[in-house]
Amino acid sequence: MKRKPIEVNTKDITFDRGYDEFIFNCRARNLRPATIQFYDNSIRSIYKFIDPKMLIKDITKTTVDSFIIGCKNELDIKDITIHTYLRALKAILYYFMKIGYMEKFHIPLIRYDKPVIETYTDEEVKLLLKKPNKNKCNFIEFRNWVICNTLYATGMRSSNMTNLKIKDIDLYNNLISLITTKNRKPLVIPVTKSLQPILREYLAVRNGEEDDYVFCSAYGEKITRDALNASMKIYNNGRRVNRTGIHRWGHTFAKQWILNHGDIIKLQKILNHSDLDMVRNYVNMFTKDLQKDFEEFNPLEFINKKSIKMQK
Protein backbone atom coordinates (compact mmCIF):
# COMPACT_ATOMS: atom_id res chain seq x y z
CA MET A 1 0.00 0.00 0.00
CA LYS A 2 1.32 3.40 -0.98
CA ARG A 3 1.81 5.62 2.07
CA LYS A 4 0.36 9.13 2.05
CA PRO A 5 2.69 11.88 3.34
CA ILE A 6 1.52 14.06 6.20
CA GLU A 7 0.34 17.45 4.98
CA VAL A 8 0.35 20.69 6.95
CA ASN A 9 -3.29 21.54 7.57
CA THR A 10 -3.96 25.27 7.40
CA LYS A 11 -7.66 24.98 6.58
CA ASP A 12 -9.10 24.12 9.98
CA ILE A 13 -7.28 26.67 12.15
CA THR A 14 -9.62 28.72 14.33
CA PHE A 15 -9.34 32.44 14.98
CA ASP A 16 -8.33 32.02 18.65
CA ARG A 17 -5.65 29.46 17.80
CA GLY A 18 -4.32 31.72 15.04
CA TYR A 19 -4.28 34.64 17.48
CA ASP A 20 -2.12 32.62 19.87
CA GLU A 21 0.32 32.05 17.00
CA PHE A 22 0.23 35.77 16.18
CA ILE A 23 1.14 36.71 19.76
CA PHE A 24 3.91 34.08 19.81
CA ASN A 25 5.27 35.69 16.63
CA CYS A 26 5.08 39.15 18.26
CA ARG A 27 7.15 37.90 21.18
CA ALA A 28 9.62 36.22 18.83
CA ARG A 29 10.04 39.57 17.07
CA ASN A 30 10.67 41.12 20.51
CA LEU A 31 7.85 43.65 20.25
CA ARG A 32 7.37 45.90 23.27
CA PRO A 33 5.22 44.49 26.10
CA ALA A 34 2.93 47.51 25.70
CA THR A 35 2.32 46.54 22.06
CA ILE A 36 1.42 42.97 22.98
CA GLN A 37 -0.86 44.30 25.74
CA PHE A 38 -2.55 46.49 23.12
CA TYR A 39 -3.41 43.40 21.06
CA ASP A 40 -4.60 41.47 24.13
CA ASN A 41 -6.84 44.36 25.19
CA SER A 42 -8.26 44.75 21.67
CA ILE A 43 -8.95 41.05 21.10
CA ARG A 44 -11.48 41.03 23.94
CA SER A 45 -13.70 43.42 22.00
CA ILE A 46 -12.96 41.72 18.68
CA TYR A 47 -14.19 38.38 20.06
CA LYS A 48 -17.56 40.00 20.84
CA PHE A 49 -18.26 40.23 17.11
CA ILE A 50 -16.02 37.58 15.55
CA ASP A 51 -16.44 34.08 16.99
CA PRO A 52 -13.05 32.93 18.32
CA LYS A 53 -13.87 29.44 17.01
CA MET A 54 -14.53 30.74 13.50
CA LEU A 55 -12.22 29.18 10.91
CA ILE A 56 -9.67 31.70 9.70
CA LYS A 57 -10.20 30.64 6.07
CA ASP A 58 -13.85 31.77 6.35
CA ILE A 59 -12.98 35.35 7.42
CA THR A 60 -13.79 37.81 4.64
CA LYS A 61 -14.19 41.55 4.09
CA THR A 62 -17.83 41.10 5.13
CA THR A 63 -16.64 39.73 8.49
CA VAL A 64 -14.58 42.87 9.05
CA ASP A 65 -17.42 45.16 7.95
CA SER A 66 -19.80 43.35 10.34
CA PHE A 67 -17.28 43.89 13.13
CA ILE A 68 -17.21 47.65 12.45
CA ILE A 69 -21.00 47.93 12.30
CA GLY A 70 -21.32 45.82 15.47
CA CYS A 71 -18.98 48.16 17.34
CA LYS A 72 -20.97 51.18 16.16
CA ASN A 73 -24.37 49.74 17.06
CA GLU A 74 -23.67 47.79 20.22
CA LEU A 75 -20.73 49.46 21.98
CA ASP A 76 -20.88 52.91 23.51
CA ILE A 77 -17.51 53.97 22.14
CA LYS A 78 -16.12 56.73 19.95
CA ASP A 79 -15.02 56.28 16.34
CA ILE A 80 -11.38 56.66 17.39
CA THR A 81 -11.78 53.60 19.66
CA ILE A 82 -13.26 51.58 16.79
CA HIS A 83 -10.31 52.77 14.69
CA THR A 84 -7.96 51.45 17.40
CA TYR A 85 -9.67 48.03 17.54
CA LEU A 86 -9.62 47.85 13.74
CA ARG A 87 -5.88 48.57 13.69
CA ALA A 88 -5.34 45.55 15.92
CA LEU A 89 -7.65 43.34 13.83
CA LYS A 90 -5.93 44.49 10.64
CA ALA A 91 -2.49 43.53 11.99
CA ILE A 92 -3.77 40.10 13.07
CA LEU A 93 -5.52 39.32 9.78
CA TYR A 94 -2.60 40.57 7.67
CA TYR A 95 -0.40 38.14 9.59
CA PHE A 96 -2.83 35.32 8.71
CA MET A 97 -2.78 36.40 5.06
CA LYS A 98 1.01 36.52 5.02
CA ILE A 99 1.38 32.91 6.20
CA GLY A 100 -1.39 31.64 3.93
CA TYR A 101 -4.18 30.98 6.43
CA MET A 102 -6.71 33.08 4.50
CA GLU A 103 -7.33 34.89 1.22
CA LYS A 104 -5.79 38.35 0.89
CA PHE A 105 -7.96 41.48 0.83
CA HIS A 106 -7.50 45.14 1.73
CA ILE A 107 -8.69 46.39 5.14
CA PRO A 108 -9.07 50.19 5.17
CA LEU A 109 -9.16 51.96 8.53
CA ILE A 110 -12.25 54.02 9.31
CA ARG A 111 -12.09 57.80 9.45
CA TYR A 112 -12.61 59.60 12.72
CA ASP A 113 -12.64 63.15 14.04
CA LYS A 114 -9.32 63.98 15.62
CA PRO A 115 -9.80 64.33 19.38
CA VAL A 116 -9.08 67.60 21.10
CA ILE A 117 -5.74 67.40 22.90
CA GLU A 118 -6.52 68.48 26.44
CA THR A 119 -3.81 70.07 28.54
CA TYR A 120 -3.56 71.38 32.08
CA THR A 121 -4.39 75.05 32.50
CA ASP A 122 -1.83 77.43 33.98
CA GLU A 123 -3.83 77.50 37.21
CA GLU A 124 -3.93 73.70 37.40
CA VAL A 125 -0.19 73.52 36.79
CA LYS A 126 0.43 75.95 39.67
CA LEU A 127 -1.72 73.86 42.01
CA LEU A 128 0.01 70.62 41.04
CA LEU A 129 3.53 72.05 41.27
CA LYS A 130 3.07 73.68 44.68
CA LYS A 131 5.56 72.04 47.00
CA PRO A 132 4.04 70.08 49.91
CA ASN A 133 5.25 70.49 53.48
CA LYS A 134 7.83 67.73 53.78
CA ASN A 135 7.29 67.56 57.54
CA LYS A 136 3.57 66.90 57.16
CA CYS A 137 3.16 64.93 53.91
CA ASN A 138 3.92 61.23 53.37
CA PHE A 139 6.43 59.82 50.88
CA ILE A 140 3.83 59.17 48.16
CA GLU A 141 2.60 62.77 48.12
CA PHE A 142 6.17 64.06 47.99
CA ARG A 143 7.02 61.55 45.25
CA ASN A 144 3.99 62.60 43.20
CA TRP A 145 4.94 66.26 43.51
CA VAL A 146 8.40 65.40 42.14
CA ILE A 147 6.78 63.37 39.35
CA CYS A 148 4.66 66.38 38.31
CA ASN A 149 7.75 68.60 38.17
CA THR A 150 9.69 65.97 36.23
CA LEU A 151 6.88 65.45 33.72
CA TYR A 152 6.47 69.19 33.17
CA ALA A 153 10.21 69.63 32.70
CA THR A 154 10.84 66.66 30.40
CA GLY A 155 7.63 65.51 28.67
CA MET A 156 8.33 61.91 29.73
CA ARG A 157 5.86 59.06 29.20
CA SER A 158 4.49 56.87 31.96
CA SER A 159 6.72 53.98 30.79
CA ASN A 160 9.73 56.27 31.23
CA MET A 161 8.65 57.10 34.77
CA THR A 162 8.03 53.51 35.90
CA ASN A 163 11.27 52.19 34.38
CA LEU A 164 13.60 55.03 35.36
CA LYS A 165 16.42 53.89 37.65
CA ILE A 166 18.58 55.96 39.97
CA LYS A 167 21.65 55.25 37.84
CA ASP A 168 19.85 56.84 34.85
CA ILE A 169 19.93 60.26 36.53
CA ASP A 170 23.31 61.99 36.25
CA LEU A 171 23.13 65.14 38.35
CA TYR A 172 26.86 65.79 37.87
CA ASN A 173 26.31 66.40 34.13
CA ASN A 174 22.59 67.16 34.61
CA LEU A 175 21.31 64.48 32.24
CA ILE A 176 18.58 61.83 32.36
CA SER A 177 19.07 58.71 30.22
CA LEU A 178 15.89 57.03 29.04
CA ILE A 179 16.47 53.40 28.11
CA THR A 180 12.78 52.45 27.69
CA THR A 181 11.31 54.59 24.91
CA LYS A 182 8.42 54.17 22.48
CA ASN A 183 10.64 53.62 19.44
CA ARG A 184 13.32 51.74 21.42
CA LYS A 185 15.94 54.37 20.70
CA PRO A 186 17.84 55.54 23.80
CA LEU A 187 17.27 59.18 24.64
CA VAL A 188 19.18 61.65 26.82
CA ILE A 189 17.27 64.61 28.25
CA PRO A 190 18.91 67.59 30.00
CA VAL A 191 17.92 68.30 33.61
CA THR A 192 16.85 71.96 33.82
CA LYS A 193 18.08 74.31 36.54
CA SER A 194 14.71 74.29 38.28
CA LEU A 195 14.48 70.49 38.25
CA GLN A 196 18.02 69.87 39.55
CA PRO A 197 17.42 70.75 43.24
CA ILE A 198 14.05 68.96 43.19
CA LEU A 199 15.63 65.69 42.04
CA ARG A 200 18.55 66.08 44.46
CA GLU A 201 16.18 66.52 47.39
CA TYR A 202 13.97 63.63 46.27
CA LEU A 203 16.85 61.19 45.76
CA ALA A 204 18.09 62.01 49.25
CA VAL A 205 14.64 61.12 50.61
CA ARG A 206 14.34 58.07 48.31
CA ASN A 207 17.74 56.82 49.53
CA GLY A 208 18.06 53.91 47.11
CA GLU A 209 20.79 52.01 45.32
CA GLU A 210 21.95 52.58 41.73
CA ASP A 211 19.72 49.82 40.31
CA ASP A 212 16.63 50.83 42.29
CA TYR A 213 13.70 52.50 40.56
CA VAL A 214 13.46 56.25 41.06
CA PHE A 215 9.68 56.59 41.37
CA CYS A 216 8.92 53.55 43.50
CA SER A 217 6.10 52.42 45.77
CA ALA A 218 5.98 53.31 49.47
CA TYR A 219 8.02 50.14 50.06
CA GLY A 220 10.68 50.89 47.46
CA GLU A 221 9.30 48.49 44.84
CA LYS A 222 8.68 49.10 41.14
CA ILE A 223 5.21 50.46 40.43
CA THR A 224 2.97 49.58 37.51
CA ARG A 225 1.56 52.15 35.11
CA ASP A 226 -1.97 51.55 36.43
CA ALA A 227 -0.85 52.00 40.04
CA LEU A 228 0.99 55.20 39.13
CA ASN A 229 -2.04 56.60 37.28
CA ALA A 230 -4.32 55.77 40.22
CA SER A 231 -1.92 57.43 42.67
CA MET A 232 -1.62 60.56 40.51
CA LYS A 233 -5.42 60.79 40.30
CA ILE A 234 -5.62 60.88 44.12
CA TYR A 235 -2.85 63.49 44.18
CA ASN A 236 -4.61 65.68 41.62
CA ASN A 237 -7.97 65.46 43.38
CA GLY A 238 -6.26 66.42 46.62
CA ARG A 239 -5.02 69.57 44.87
CA ARG A 240 -8.56 70.37 43.61
CA VAL A 241 -7.65 69.37 40.05
CA ASN A 242 -10.33 67.03 38.75
CA ARG A 243 -8.60 66.22 35.47
CA THR A 244 -5.72 63.79 35.53
CA GLY A 245 -3.44 61.69 33.35
CA ILE A 246 0.31 61.42 32.87
CA HIS A 247 -0.25 61.67 29.11
CA ARG A 248 -1.87 65.06 29.73
CA TRP A 249 1.45 66.30 31.12
CA GLY A 250 3.12 65.34 27.82
CA HIS A 251 0.55 67.37 25.90
CA THR A 252 0.99 70.29 28.30
CA PHE A 253 4.77 70.15 27.91
CA ALA A 254 4.42 70.18 24.10
CA LYS A 255 1.92 73.04 24.18
CA GLN A 256 4.12 75.26 26.35
CA TRP A 257 7.18 74.39 24.26
CA ILE A 258 5.36 75.53 21.12
CA LEU A 259 3.91 78.65 22.75
CA ASN A 260 7.40 79.55 23.97
CA HIS A 261 8.53 79.29 20.33
CA GLY A 262 10.66 76.21 20.89
CA ASP A 263 12.09 74.40 17.88
CA ILE A 264 9.70 71.63 16.72
CA ILE A 265 12.58 69.41 15.54
CA LYS A 266 13.97 69.44 19.08
CA LEU A 267 10.46 68.79 20.41
CA GLN A 268 10.19 65.73 18.18
CA LYS A 269 13.48 64.40 19.58
CA ILE A 270 12.54 65.13 23.21
CA LEU A 271 9.15 63.43 22.88
CA ASN A 272 10.84 60.58 20.98
CA HIS A 273 8.45 60.59 18.04
CA SER A 274 9.74 58.77 14.97
CA ASP A 275 8.50 61.55 12.66
CA LEU A 276 7.03 65.05 12.77
CA ASP A 277 3.37 64.00 12.32
CA MET A 278 2.45 64.18 16.01
CA VAL A 279 4.38 67.43 16.46
CA ARG A 280 2.48 68.93 13.52
CA ASN A 281 -0.69 67.77 15.27
CA TYR A 282 0.33 69.75 18.32
CA VAL A 283 0.99 72.87 16.24
CA ASN A 284 -2.41 72.56 14.54
CA MET A 285 -4.21 71.95 17.84
CA PHE A 286 -2.66 74.96 19.54
CA THR A 287 -3.13 77.40 16.65
CA LYS A 288 -5.55 79.58 18.64
CA ASP A 289 -3.03 79.89 21.45
CA LEU A 290 -0.33 80.86 18.96
CA GLN A 291 -2.54 83.65 17.66
CA LYS A 292 -2.46 85.39 21.05
CA ASP A 293 1.03 86.79 20.51
CA PHE A 294 0.97 86.76 16.71
CA GLU A 295 1.02 90.53 16.46
CA GLU A 296 3.74 90.90 19.07
CA PHE A 297 6.20 88.77 17.10
CA ASN A 298 4.90 89.54 13.59
CA PRO A 299 7.73 91.08 11.51
CA LEU A 300 5.47 93.66 9.82
CA GLU A 301 3.92 94.80 13.10
CA PHE A 302 7.36 94.95 14.70
CA ILE A 303 8.88 97.15 11.99
CA ASN A 304 5.82 99.44 11.92
CA LYS A 305 6.03 99.94 15.68
CA LYS A 306 9.71 100.72 15.28
CA SER A 307 8.95 103.34 12.59
CA ILE A 308 6.30 105.00 14.75
CA LYS A 309 8.77 105.27 17.62
CA MET A 310 11.38 106.88 15.33
CA GLN A 311 8.83 109.42 14.04
CA LYS A 312 8.05 110.44 17.60
Kinemage of the C-alpha trace (Angstrom):
@kinemage 1
@onewidth
@group {chain A} dominant
@subgroup {mainchain}
@vectorlist {calphas} color= white
{ca met a 1} P 0.000 0.000 0.000
{ca lys a 2} L 1.322 3.401 -0.978
{ca arg a 3} L 1.814 5.621 2.067
{ca lys a 4} L 0.362 9.133 2.048
{ca pro a 5} L 2.690 11.876 3.341
{ca ile a 6} L 1.521 14.060 6.203
{ca glu a 7} L 0.343 17.447 4.982
{ca val a 8} L 0.355 20.689 6.949
{ca asn a 9} L -3.291 21.540 7.575
{ca thr a 10} L -3.959 25.266 7.402
{ca lys a 11} L -7.663 24.982 6.576
{ca asp a 12} L -9.104 24.124 9.983
{ca ile a 13} L -7.279 26.671 12.148
{ca thr a 14} L -9.618 28.718 14.325
{ca phe a 15} L -9.339 32.439 14.980
{ca asp a 16} L -8.326 32.021 18.648
{ca arg a 17} L -5.647 29.462 17.797
{ca gly a 18} L -4.320 31.715 15.038
{ca tyr a 19} L -4.283 34.640 17.479
{ca asp a 20} L -2.122 32.617 19.874
{ca glu a 21} L 0.317 32.051 16.997
{ca phe a 22} L 0.226 35.767 16.181
{ca ile a 23} L 1.141 36.707 19.765
{ca phe a 24} L 3.914 34.082 19.810
{ca asn a 25} L 5.268 35.687 16.627
{ca cys a 26} L 5.075 39.147 18.259
{ca arg a 27} L 7.146 37.900 21.178
{ca ala a 28} L 9.624 36.216 18.825
{ca arg a 29} L 10.043 39.567 17.072
{ca asn a 30} L 10.668 41.125 20.507
{ca leu a 31} L 7.850 43.653 20.254
{ca arg a 32} L 7.371 45.896 23.271
{ca pro a 33} L 5.219 44.491 26.104
{ca ala a 34} L 2.928 47.505 25.705
{ca thr a 35} L 2.317 46.543 22.058
{ca ile a 36} L 1.417 42.974 22.984
{ca gln a 37} L -0.858 44.301 25.742
{ca phe a 38} L -2.546 46.486 23.124
{ca tyr a 39} L -3.410 43.402 21.060
{ca asp a 40} L -4.599 41.470 24.134
{ca asn a 41} L -6.838 44.361 25.186
{ca ser a 42} L -8.263 44.748 21.671
{ca ile a 43} L -8.954 41.050 21.101
{ca arg a 44} L -11.483 41.026 23.940
{ca ser a 45} L -13.700 43.424 21.998
{ca ile a 46} L -12.960 41.722 18.678
{ca tyr a 47} L -14.190 38.380 20.060
{ca lys a 48} L -17.563 40.005 20.836
{ca phe a 49} L -18.262 40.233 17.113
{ca ile a 50} L -16.025 37.583 15.554
{ca asp a 51} L -16.435 34.085 16.987
{ca pro a 52} L -13.050 32.931 18.319
{ca lys a 53} L -13.874 29.441 17.006
{ca met a 54} L -14.529 30.737 13.497
{ca leu a 55} L -12.222 29.184 10.911
{ca ile a 56} L -9.668 31.695 9.699
{ca lys a 57} L -10.198 30.644 6.073
{ca asp a 58} L -13.847 31.771 6.345
{ca ile a 59} L -12.979 35.350 7.417
{ca thr a 60} L -13.793 37.814 4.643
{ca lys a 61} L -14.194 41.553 4.085
{ca thr a 62} L -17.834 41.097 5.129
{ca thr a 63} L -16.642 39.729 8.487
{ca val a 64} L -14.577 42.870 9.045
{ca asp a 65} L -17.423 45.157 7.954
{ca ser a 66} L -19.800 43.355 10.337
{ca phe a 67} L -17.281 43.888 13.132
{ca ile a 68} L -17.206 47.654 12.451
{ca ile a 69} L -21.001 47.928 12.302
{ca gly a 70} L -21.322 45.819 15.473
{ca cys a 71} L -18.978 48.159 17.341
{ca lys a 72} L -20.965 51.183 16.160
{ca asn a 73} L -24.371 49.741 17.061
{ca glu a 74} L -23.666 47.790 20.224
{ca leu a 75} L -20.732 49.465 21.975
{ca asp a 76} L -20.884 52.909 23.505
{ca ile a 77} L -17.512 53.972 22.139
{ca lys a 78} L -16.115 56.730 19.948
{ca asp a 79} L -15.016 56.278 16.343
{ca ile a 80} L -11.376 56.659 17.392
{ca thr a 81} L -11.779 53.600 19.656
{ca ile a 82} L -13.261 51.585 16.789
{ca his a 83} L -10.311 52.771 14.691
{ca thr a 84} L -7.960 51.450 17.400
{ca tyr a 85} L -9.673 48.030 17.540
{ca leu a 86} L -9.624 47.855 13.741
{ca arg a 87} L -5.884 48.573 13.687
{ca ala a 88} L -5.341 45.552 15.915
{ca leu a 89} L -7.651 43.340 13.829
{ca lys a 90} L -5.930 44.488 10.641
{ca ala a 91} L -2.492 43.533 11.988
{ca ile a 92} L -3.767 40.103 13.067
{ca leu a 93} L -5.519 39.322 9.780
{ca tyr a 94} L -2.603 40.569 7.671
{ca tyr a 95} L -0.401 38.145 9.592
{ca phe a 96} L -2.830 35.321 8.714
{ca met a 97} L -2.780 36.401 5.064
{ca lys a 98} L 1.009 36.518 5.016
{ca ile a 99} L 1.383 32.909 6.199
{ca gly a 100} L -1.394 31.637 3.926
{ca tyr a 101} L -4.180 30.977 6.433
{ca met a 102} L -6.710 33.077 4.503
{ca glu a 103} L -7.326 34.895 1.224
{ca lys a 104} L -5.788 38.345 0.891
{ca phe a 105} L -7.956 41.475 0.832
{ca his a 106} L -7.503 45.144 1.730
{ca ile a 107} L -8.689 46.394 5.139
{ca pro a 108} L -9.072 50.192 5.170
{ca leu a 109} L -9.160 51.962 8.529
{ca ile a 110} L -12.248 54.023 9.312
{ca arg a 111} L -12.094 57.798 9.453
{ca tyr a 112} L -12.612 59.602 12.720
{ca asp a 113} L -12.636 63.148 14.035
{ca lys a 114} L -9.324 63.981 15.619
{ca pro a 115} L -9.804 64.329 19.376
{ca val a 116} L -9.076 67.602 21.102
{ca ile a 117} L -5.744 67.403 22.902
{ca glu a 118} L -6.521 68.480 26.440
{ca thr a 119} L -3.806 70.070 28.543
{ca tyr a 120} L -3.563 71.376 32.076
{ca thr a 121} L -4.388 75.048 32.498
{ca asp a 122} L -1.829 77.432 33.977
{ca glu a 123} L -3.831 77.500 37.209
{ca glu a 124} L -3.934 73.700 37.404
{ca val a 125} L -0.188 73.517 36.794
{ca lys a 126} L 0.427 75.954 39.667
{ca leu a 127} L -1.722 73.865 42.005
{ca leu a 128} L 0.007 70.619 41.045
{ca leu a 129} L 3.527 72.053 41.268
{ca lys a 130} L 3.069 73.680 44.677
{ca lys a 131} L 5.562 72.039 47.003
{ca pro a 132} L 4.042 70.083 49.908
{ca asn a 133} L 5.248 70.493 53.475
{ca lys a 134} L 7.832 67.733 53.782
{ca asn a 135} L 7.290 67.564 57.545
{ca lys a 136} L 3.572 66.902 57.158
{ca cys a 137} L 3.163 64.932 53.906
{ca asn a 138} L 3.917 61.230 53.366
{ca phe a 139} L 6.433 59.817 50.881
{ca ile a 140} L 3.831 59.169 48.157
{ca glu a 141} L 2.596 62.772 48.118
{ca phe a 142} L 6.175 64.065 47.994
{ca arg a 143} L 7.018 61.545 45.250
{ca asn a 144} L 3.988 62.599 43.199
{ca trp a 145} L 4.944 66.258 43.512
{ca val a 146} L 8.402 65.403 42.140
{ca ile a 147} L 6.784 63.366 39.346
{ca cys a 148} L 4.664 66.378 38.307
{ca asn a 149} L 7.745 68.596 38.172
{ca thr a 150} L 9.691 65.974 36.227
{ca leu a 151} L 6.876 65.453 33.719
{ca tyr a 152} L 6.466 69.186 33.172
{ca ala a 153} L 10.211 69.632 32.695
{ca thr a 154} L 10.844 66.657 30.404
{ca gly a 155} L 7.630 65.506 28.673
{ca met a 156} L 8.331 61.907 29.725
{ca arg a 157} L 5.860 59.064 29.195
{ca ser a 158} L 4.490 56.866 31.959
{ca ser a 159} L 6.718 53.978 30.792
{ca asn a 160} L 9.734 56.272 31.232
{ca met a 161} L 8.649 57.102 34.774
{ca thr a 162} L 8.030 53.509 35.895
{ca asn a 163} L 11.269 52.192 34.378
{ca leu a 164} L 13.603 55.030 35.357
{ca lys a 165} L 16.416 53.888 37.650
{ca ile a 166} L 18.578 55.963 39.968
{ca lys a 167} L 21.648 55.247 37.837
{ca asp a 168} L 19.845 56.836 34.854
{ca ile a 169} L 19.935 60.256 36.528
{ca asp a 170} L 23.308 61.988 36.250
{ca leu a 171} L 23.131 65.140 38.352
{ca tyr a 172} L 26.858 65.794 37.865
{ca asn a 173} L 26.314 66.401 34.132
{ca asn a 174} L 22.590 67.158 34.608
{ca leu a 175} L 21.310 64.482 32.238
{ca ile a 176} L 18.582 61.828 32.356
{ca ser a 177} L 19.074 58.713 30.217
{ca leu a 178} L 15.893 57.033 29.041
{ca ile a 179} L 16.467 53.404 28.106
{ca thr a 180} L 12.782 52.454 27.688
{ca thr a 181} L 11.310 54.593 24.914
{ca lys a 182} L 8.421 54.173 22.478
{ca asn a 183} L 10.640 53.620 19.437
{ca arg a 184} L 13.321 51.736 21.424
{ca lys a 185} L 15.945 54.369 20.696
{ca pro a 186} L 17.838 55.540 23.800
{ca leu a 187} L 17.269 59.183 24.641
{ca val a 188} L 19.179 61.645 26.816
{ca ile a 189} L 17.268 64.605 28.248
{ca pro a 190} L 18.906 67.587 30.003
{ca val a 191} L 17.921 68.303 33.607
{ca thr a 192} L 16.853 71.959 33.821
{ca lys a 193} L 18.085 74.309 36.537
{ca ser a 194} L 14.711 74.288 38.282
{ca leu a 195} L 14.484 70.493 38.250
{ca gln a 196} L 18.019 69.874 39.548
{ca pro a 197} L 17.423 70.748 43.242
{ca ile a 198} L 14.051 68.959 43.190
{ca leu a 199} L 15.630 65.690 42.044
{ca arg a 200} L 18.552 66.078 44.462
{ca glu a 201} L 16.183 66.516 47.390
{ca tyr a 202} L 13.969 63.633 46.274
{ca leu a 203} L 16.850 61.188 45.758
{ca ala a 204} L 18.086 62.008 49.255
{ca val a 205} L 14.636 61.116 50.608
{ca arg a 206} L 14.337 58.074 48.305
{ca asn a 207} L 17.739 56.821 49.527
{ca gly a 208} L 18.055 53.905 47.113
{ca glu a 209} L 20.795 52.006 45.315
{ca glu a 210} L 21.948 52.584 41.730
{ca asp a 211} L 19.720 49.823 40.309
{ca asp a 212} L 16.629 50.827 42.292
{ca tyr a 213} L 13.700 52.502 40.565
{ca val a 214} L 13.455 56.253 41.063
{ca phe a 215} L 9.684 56.587 41.373
{ca cys a 216} L 8.922 53.550 43.501
{ca ser a 217} L 6.096 52.420 45.766
{ca ala a 218} L 5.983 53.308 49.468
{ca tyr a 219} L 8.016 50.137 50.059
{ca gly a 220} L 10.682 50.890 47.462
{ca glu a 221} L 9.303 48.494 44.843
{ca lys a 222} L 8.684 49.098 41.144
{ca ile a 223} L 5.207 50.456 40.432
{ca thr a 224} L 2.969 49.575 37.506
{ca arg a 225} L 1.561 52.147 35.113
{ca asp a 226} L -1.968 51.545 36.427
{ca ala a 227} L -0.846 52.004 40.040
{ca leu a 228} L 0.989 55.199 39.127
{ca asn a 229} L -2.039 56.603 37.284
{ca ala a 230} L -4.320 55.773 40.221
{ca ser a 231} L -1.918 57.433 42.668
{ca met a 232} L -1.624 60.555 40.515
{ca lys a 233} L -5.418 60.788 40.302
{ca ile a 234} L -5.618 60.878 44.116
{ca tyr a 235} L -2.845 63.494 44.185
{ca asn a 236} L -4.613 65.683 41.619
{ca asn a 237} L -7.966 65.464 43.379
{ca gly a 238} L -6.258 66.422 46.621
{ca arg a 239} L -5.024 69.569 44.868
{ca arg a 240} L -8.555 70.369 43.607
{ca val a 241} L -7.650 69.368 40.053
{ca asn a 242} L -10.325 67.026 38.746
{ca arg a 243} L -8.603 66.217 35.467
{ca thr a 244} L -5.718 63.791 35.532
{ca gly a 245} L -3.443 61.688 33.353
{ca ile a 246} L 0.305 61.417 32.867
{ca his a 247} L -0.253 61.674 29.108
{ca arg a 248} L -1.870 65.059 29.727
{ca trp a 249} L 1.451 66.295 31.117
{ca gly a 250} L 3.123 65.341 27.820
{ca his a 251} L 0.548 67.374 25.902
{ca thr a 252} L 0.990 70.291 28.299
{ca phe a 253} L 4.774 70.146 27.908
{ca ala a 254} L 4.416 70.178 24.103
{ca lys a 255} L 1.922 73.044 24.178
{ca gln a 256} L 4.117 75.260 26.349
{ca trp a 257} L 7.180 74.392 24.263
{ca ile a 258} L 5.359 75.535 21.118
{ca leu a 259} L 3.910 78.649 22.750
{ca asn a 260} L 7.402 79.546 23.975
{ca his a 261} L 8.529 79.288 20.333
{ca gly a 262} L 10.659 76.214 20.893
{ca asp a 263} L 12.091 74.395 17.882
{ca ile a 264} L 9.700 71.634 16.720
{ca ile a 265} L 12.578 69.407 15.540
{ca lys a 266} L 13.972 69.443 19.078
{ca leu a 267} L 10.461 68.792 20.413
{ca gln a 268} L 10.191 65.733 18.184
{ca lys a 269} L 13.475 64.405 19.583
{ca ile a 270} L 12.544 65.132 23.213
{ca leu a 271} L 9.152 63.429 22.875
{ca asn a 272} L 10.841 60.577 20.984
{ca his a 273} L 8.446 60.590 18.038
{ca ser a 274} L 9.741 58.770 14.969
{ca asp a 275} L 8.497 61.553 12.663
{ca leu a 276} L 7.027 65.048 12.771
{ca asp a 277} L 3.374 64.001 12.315
{ca met a 278} L 2.452 64.180 16.013
{ca val a 279} L 4.383 67.426 16.457
{ca arg a 280} L 2.478 68.931 13.518
{ca asn a 281} L -0.690 67.767 15.269
{ca tyr a 282} L 0.329 69.751 18.321
{ca val a 283} L 0.989 72.870 16.239
{ca asn a 284} L -2.414 72.556 14.540
{ca met a 285} L -4.214 71.953 17.839
{ca phe a 286} L -2.656 74.959 19.544
{ca thr a 287} L -3.127 77.401 16.654
{ca lys a 288} L -5.549 79.576 18.642
{ca asp a 289} L -3.026 79.891 21.445
{ca leu a 290} L -0.331 80.856 18.965
{ca gln a 291} L -2.543 83.653 17.657
{ca lys a 292} L -2.455 85.386 21.049
{ca asp a 293} L 1.030 86.793 20.513
{ca phe a 294} L 0.968 86.758 16.708
{ca glu a 295} L 1.019 90.533 16.464
{ca glu a 296} L 3.740 90.897 19.070
{ca phe a 297} L 6.202 88.775 17.103
{ca asn a 298} L 4.905 89.538 13.595
{ca pro a 299} L 7.730 91.082 11.513
{ca leu a 300} L 5.467 93.658 9.822
{ca glu a 301} L 3.923 94.800 13.102
{ca phe a 302} L 7.363 94.949 14.700
{ca ile a 303} L 8.880 97.155 11.993
{ca asn a 304} L 5.818 99.444 11.918
{ca lys a 305} L 6.030 99.942 15.682
{ca lys a 306} L 9.709 100.725 15.281
{ca ser a 307} L 8.947 103.340 12.592
{ca ile a 308} L 6.296 104.996 14.750
{ca lys a 309} L 8.773 105.272 17.622
{ca met a 310} L 11.381 106.875 15.326
{ca gln a 311} L 8.830 109.416 14.040
{ca lys a 312} L 8.051 110.444 17.597
